């Protein structure tokens, strides 16, 4: 099982805020900032975050 470091936890929160604000259209925009083995997890995180905030169409994308 993989866990995020405290730095990554803060980073993901910030990136999630950028996604919610519409400054990033797709999670792959952040590929250079996310550990390569966590990219699919980040995409799921971003989709779940968007869906939870009522942005279902963006979540599916």
Residue, then its C-alpha position, 0 to 999 in steps of 0.5 A: x500500500x502506498x501513502x502520501x507524504x505530508x508534503x504530497x498531502x499538501x500538494x494534492x490539496x493545492x492541485x485539487x483546488x486548482x482543478x476545482x477552480x478550473x485552472x486545470x482541465x485534466x489531471x494529466x496536466x500535473x504529471x510532472x508534479x506527481x510521482x509516476x506510480x501515483x498518476x492513476x490515483x491522482x486522476x481518481x482523486x481529481x474525479x472524485x473531488x469534482x464529482x463531490x462538488x457537483x461537477x460530474x461532467x468534468x469528473x467523468x472527463 
